């Protein structure tokens, strides 16, 4: 589904998310989908999604036989999905059953949004819906994926790829990153923050999976950026600069840049801009209609800068964002 298909009105039927579970599927990613899309949201005041599990068999053995899943809908439930999450499993070289691939193709043909967590990208690629499209997969399987599916534009250094109606997450935990991204895309930053708080998980992790690729771990003193990030987040409305951040951390700007790259996979300036934009979105969702005030309180400076950044990062102007996610639309 496109961005415009999100359900922002409480009077509209919730967007239906269906997860296909197949033999040897990973329980963790299934749990991530359930946590993000399947739980009731009393803290938000409405249910964000209608969530379903389905399987091609009445009893589905999960990864390594840890347990068997029963009591879920049949595979025909996939034909009712607004968003279809495809199965993933560790044995990526074993082909998916034709019935599952056919369900994915039907969903794609009728315009449903498709999501692959971790090795789910292999399922999407087997179904033929990723040819010529951007996608990501776990870094361990990048070479194998490229060899099998050369028509797919693999991006191995990111946590997830949003290619419009097809989205893929790099690894198991990146399923949470992508799930929260979908909540943010469908329901706005405030809803995504509420879900992330319940998960006790960052609403947005900068960087990519390159930081998780196996490599020797140097013996370093504690150089966590967490205290600095918390300090900066409390001062987003002030004219903070990278120089200010470096001074607070008592390091040079070059050293700070290296630490951000190593720990977050991004630059100090990009992180700061992203945090300010997220704050601006929350202010608009909470009812602030004066965009010059939003820009000033979020540290973005001017309404023109706010408009440019919001269009670049969300695809929406501040006015369109307010119309879609502001208090009047809830």
Secondary structure as GFF3:
##gff-version 3
##sequence-region A 1 330
A	DSSP	three_ten_helix	3	5	.	.	.	ID=ss1
A	DSSP	beta_strand	15	20	.	.	.	ID=ss2
A	DSSP	alpha_helix	27	33	.	.	.	ID=ss3
A	DSSP	pi_helix	34	38	.	.	.	ID=ss4
A	DSSP	beta_strand	49	55	.	.	.	ID=ss5
A	DSSP	beta_strand	59	61	.	.	.	ID=ss6
A	DSSP	three_ten_helix	63	65	.	.	.	ID=ss7
A	DSSP	beta_strand	68	70	.	.	.	ID=ss8
A	DSSP	beta_strand	73	74	.	.	.	ID=ss9
A	DSSP	three_ten_helix	75	80	.	.	.	ID=ss10
A	DSSP	beta_strand	83	85	.	.	.	ID=ss11
A	DSSP	alpha_helix	98	109	.	.	.	ID=ss12
A	DSSP	beta_strand	113	117	.	.	.	ID=ss13
A	DSSP	alpha_helix	120	126	.	.	.	ID=ss14
A	DSSP	beta_strand	134	135	.	.	.	ID=ss15
A	DSSP	three_ten_helix	139	141	.	.	.	ID=ss16
A	DSSP	alpha_helix	142	148	.	.	.	ID=ss17
A	DSSP	beta_strand	153	154	.	.	.	ID=ss18
A	DSSP	beta_strand	160	162	.	.	.	ID=ss19
A	DSSP	beta_strand	166	169	.	.	.	ID=ss20
A	DSSP	alpha_helix	174	187	.	.	.	ID=ss21
A	DSSP	alpha_helix	189	199	.	.	.	ID=ss22
A	DSSP	three_ten_helix	209	212	.	.	.	ID=ss23
A	DSSP	alpha_helix	226	233	.	.	.	ID=ss24
A	DSSP	alpha_helix	242	249	.	.	.	ID=ss25
A	DSSP	alpha_helix	253	264	.	.	.	ID=ss26
A	DSSP	alpha_helix	268	285	.	.	.	ID=ss27
A	DSSP	alpha_helix	291	297	.	.	.	ID=ss28
A	DSSP	alpha_helix	303	314	.	.	.	ID=ss29
A	DSSP	alpha_helix	318	325	.	.	.	ID=ss30
A	DSSP	three_ten_helix	327	329	.	.	.	ID=ss31
###
